[in-house]
Amino acid sequence: MVSQGAGALLKQLVSEGVSPWLSTQDPGDFDAGARYPTLGGHFHNALAPAGSSVAQLRRACDVLLPVYEISKGAVGQVSVPVPPRRAHDVKAMGEAARAVHRAVDRPNALVRIPMTPAGPRVLSDCLAEGIGVHASMVFSDERYAEVLDGYLDGLERSLSCGRPLGAAPMVASFPVGLLDVAVDARLDELSVGPRHEVRGAAGLAVARTMYRLREERLSGDWWRVLRANGAPQPRLLWGTGADGGVGALVGWNTALALSVDTLEAAARKPELTGDTLLNADGEAACALRALERLGVPARQVAAALETEELTRLQHGWGVRTGSGLAASPGTGYSSAPAAEPT
């Protein structure tokens, strides 16, 4: 259950253009959220953890389907994980994403695809076929630029086939907290003091850079054509660190992945102070240059982190496949209860 203070914070976030996503690591907690007012009553989107059964995924989608329909697909989405065993193989990941989409069989289900170098192409192919996508594990603005290219390419191909563009939304997530932890670990190795201004600054700087990049890419004439034909605006989804950081990641048409515990902790802190992302790319560039001067380029850390997190994710699936909830017969969809980065 969500406290009154946490509920008030959720309303504040929504008024600032931030869509809260329920994030859980345990399929049982996820299912409980769908059965009680946590999902639908407080959170209008959800990140399904690995290991969730097809029945649990469908139940969550059904709870949020009225919200999805009323908002015309802007909210009410459920991110469903795709087995990441062959995440560098465009064909294999595409087939896995289609299998998951068929198994869940709900319009508000987004297939969650890790953004390896192959990820943007898989994303584009799915969108072209009318399948909504959650592009996960986007650790750099460079990778996000590829995601946006894939998004526009997929919509263009979908439009040329006569498909309704609103049927395939896209959200891209950046685990802000994970990047901050990785950068601070590099700073520790270089004996950079705990009070140095670059500490804890990398994640927000990259988030601001991504936000600006999205603004630039969606200002062209071709995007206006796609938008006029029903294309949904791509949303940026931030994953916060263990200590929260909710108030630092506020901007229009963004989202926050929050566990109930993180939400409750954030509700006990001072209120939000408004938009922190718009027109802040100059400050972000300064922070990233300061890191480079210290020998910690954020893009280099992001590349290493992408490899590390994918390995961890694949290992979790490999170890636990067969120990979790059974796959639906004939779907080709299997899952394992391993936690995932956003």
N, C-alpha and C positions, 0 to 999 in steps of 0.2 A: 504494500500500500504506500501511497505518496502522502506526505504530510501537507498541511495547509500552506506552510511556507514554501515548500518545494513546488506545490501547485501554482502558487503566485509567481514563482520564478519562471516556470514554464510559460505562463501567460505573457510575462515580460519579454521572454525570448521570441515568442511568436509575433508580438507587436513590433519587434525590431527586425522582422523578416527572417528569423532563424527557426528552422524546423527541427524539433528535438526527435532523435531516434533512440528507441530503447535498445540498449546493448547489454546482452547477457552472455556468459560463457558456458552456462549449463543448460542443456535442453529442457530439463525439468522446470527451471526458473522461467525459461522462455515460454513454455506451455502454460505455466501458472499466470504469466502476464497476459496471455491471450484469454484465459478463462475468467479473469477478474478485471476490474476497471483500469489496471495499469496501462494496458494496451487498448486503445480506443477511447478510453475516458481521459487519460493524461497524455500518453504518447500516441502520435498518429502515424508513426512509421516504426519499423523494427529491423534489427540485424539478427537474423536467425543464426544461432551457433552451429558449428559442425556437430553432427550427431543427432540433429533433429530429424524425426521421422517425417515421411511424406504427410501423414495424417496431421502432425503438429504444424507443419508448414501450411497446409491447406486451411487449418483452423485459424491460424493467425491472419492469413490472407482474407478469409471470410469475415473475421471481426472488423478488419479495416476496409473492406470493399465499399461499404456505404460512404465512408470518408473519401475514398479514391474517386468514386463516381460523382459526388457532389462537387469536389474540387477539380474535376476534369483531369485527374491524374497528377495534380501538383503535389499531393500528399496521399497517405494511405498505402504506402508501398512497403513491401517486405523483401529484404535482401536475402537471397537463398544461395548458400555456398555451392560452388562447383568443385569436384575433386581436382586437386592441383598437381596430380602426379606427373603430368606431361605439360607443364605450364609454358614451356618454350616451343611447343608444337602447335602451330595454328590449326591444323586439321583436327588433331586429337582434342584440343580444348574446345573447338567449335562443336564437335560431336558431343562432348560431355555437357556443354552448356545447353544444347538442344534437348538432350535426354532429360536433364533436370527440369527444363521448362515444360516438356511434355508430361513429366511425372507429376509436377505440382498442379499444372493446368489451371492457373488463375491469372487474370489479366494484370493484377497488381503485384505479381512476383517479378523481381529483378534478379537475373542470374549474376552472381558475384564472381568476377574474374580478376585474378591478380595481374597487375600491369607489369609483366615481364616485357622484353622487347617484342614478343609476339602478341601481347595483350591488346594493343590498339587495333590490330587487324581483326582479331576475334571479335572485339567490341563492334567494329564497323560492320562485319558480316552479320552479327546478331541483330543490330539495329536495322539493317537493310531488310531483314526477314520479319521485322515487327516484334522482336524480342527486346524487352527492356533490360538494361545492363547497369550493374553497380561495378564501376572500375575501382578495384581496391588496391591498396599498397602503392599509392602514387607518392613517391618520396621527394620528387624534385619538380621544379617548374619546367625543366626540359622534358620530362616524361609527360607532364600535364599538357604541354603543347602538342605532343603526339596523340594524346587522348582526345583533345579538341579536334584535331585533324581527322581522327577516326570517326568522331561523332558527326561532323559535318559531311564526311564522305558517306557514312551509313545512311544519313537522312536523305542525301541527294539520290542515292540508289533506291531508297524506299519510295521517294516521291516519283521517280521515273517508272516504278512498277505500279503506281496508283494506290499504294497503301496509305492509310491514315497515319500521319506522322505522330499524332498525339498518343498512339497506342504503344509507343516505345520510348519511355523516358530514360534519362541517363543521369546518374549521380556518380561523382568521382570523389574518393575519400583519401585524405592525407593524414596519417597518424602523427600528429604534431608532437605528442609526448615522446614517442619512440625516437624521433629525430633529435629532440633536445637531449635525451639521455645519451644517445650515441655521440653527439657533439661534445657534451660535457665530459664524457669519458676520454675523448681525445685531448681535451683541455687539461684534464688531470694528468695525462701522460706528459704534457708539456709544462707541468707545474704552474699553470695559470691560476692565479688566486681565486678563492671562492666568491669574492665580491666583485670580480671584474665585470664590466658592463656587458660583455658578450655572453656571460653565463645565462642560459635559459632564453636567449634571444633568437636562436636559429629557427626554431619552429614557427614562431610568429612572423619572422622576416620572410620565410618561404611562403607561408600562407598569404601574406600580403602581396607577394609577387604573383602567386597564382591568381589571386582575385583580380589584380590589374590585367593580367594576361587574358583572363576570360572577358573582361570588359572590352579589350581591344579586338579580340576575335569576333565578338558578337556586335560589332559596330558597323560591319560592312553591308553592302547592298545584298549579297547573296543570302546572308543570314536573315535579312528582312523578308526576302522571298520565302524562305523556309518557315519563318515565324508566321507569315500570313497564311501559310498552308497548314497551320496547326502544330508546328514543331514546339515541343516544350523546352523551356530554358534549362540548360544543364545546371545542376546544383552541386556546390562544393560541400563536402561533408568532412568536418574536422573530428579527429579522434584526440581527446584531451589526455593529459598525463594522469598519473595516479593522484597527484595533488590538485587536480581540477584544471584551473585556468579558464573557466567558462566565460568570465567577463572579458577576457582578452581576445576572444574570437567571435566578435559580433559584427555581422554585415548582412546586407539584404540578399535574399536568395541563397543563403547558406544553410548549413545544418550542423548539429552537434550530436555525436554519438555519446550517450550518457547511460551509465548504469544508475540504478536507483540510489545506491550509496554515494556515487559522485554527485548526483543531483542534490541529495540531502546535505552533503558537505558544502556545496556551493551556495545553498540557500541560507546557510549560517554566516556567510560573508557579506560585505557591503553590497548594495544594489548595483545593477549594471550602470555603466556610465555612457552608453550610446555606442555608435558605430566606431569600431577600432580598425577597420580594414580599408575603407574608402579613402583614396588619395594619400595612402600611407606607403606607397611603393618607394618613394625617395628615402624615407627613413629606413625601410627594409634594405635597400641597396647599401646604405652606409653600414648597417650591421653585418651584412654578408661580406663586404670588403674588409671590415675589421677582423672577421674570422680568417679570411684568406691571408691577411698580413701576419696572423699568428700561426699560419701553417695548417689551418683546418678549413679547407674549401667545403662548403655545404654540399655541393654536387658530388664531390668525391665520397663524402660520408654517406650520402643518399644511395649511391651506387653499391657501396659495400653493404649497406643496410638492406637493400632490396634482395641481394643474394642471401644474406644471413636469414632474413625473415622467411623467404621462400623455402629455404632448406628446413627451417624449423617447422613450417607449416606442412611440408611434404612428409617430414619425419613423423609428425603427429598423426597424420592420416594413415601412414604406412604401419605404424605400431598398433594403432587401435582399430583398424578396419576389421570388422567381424566381431568386435567387442561391444560395439554400440548397437543402436536400433537397426533392425533389418531393413534392407532396401525393398522397394516395391517390385514384385516379380515382373520381369520383362521390360523394365524401364531403363536398365543399364545405369541406374543411379544408386550409388552407395555412399554412405557418409560415416564419419567417425567423430567421437566427441573430443576433438582437439580445439583449443581456443585459437582464434585467428586475430591478426592485426586488422584494424579497420581498413 
